[in-house]
Amino acid sequence: MPNETRQVVESVLGNHMTAQIWTSTYPPVFPFTPQDFSVGAIPPMVLYLFRWGHRRGKGRFAETYGAGGTPTIKSTVSRLVADPTIDGFDSDIGRAILGDFLLTSILENKRRVESHDEQI
């Protein structure tokens, strides 16, 4: 398994870069099993997240998605749907699906309440 994983990493990053970042002391550090996909976009994404990530409470999330109050899933979805690049969530069902997606994968309500009207 580690040899196959290294071959995938070498095919994406090249021999020189793989030699610089690869370590044989901890094979489980590669958190997934590569199967027919390119991992070329992962390092730039991770670096971007490290560059622009904010600690909780230090960003402008509440100002941007709060709609004049505390941010909720409903206010966040309303702000996202207003963006013309996000299409297909204009109906009530679409907004509910987008809100559920945000709750299950990205955002969390205060005290982990599952409502769309609770504070994030």
Secondary structure as UniProt FT lines:
FT   HELIX           2..13
FT   HELIX           15..21
FT   HELIX           27..29
FT   TURN            40..41
FT   HELIX           42..52
FT   TURN            56..57
FT   HELIX           61..65
FT   TURN            67..68
FT   HELIX           73..82
FT   TURN            84..85
FT   HELIX           92..105
FT   HELIX           110..112
//
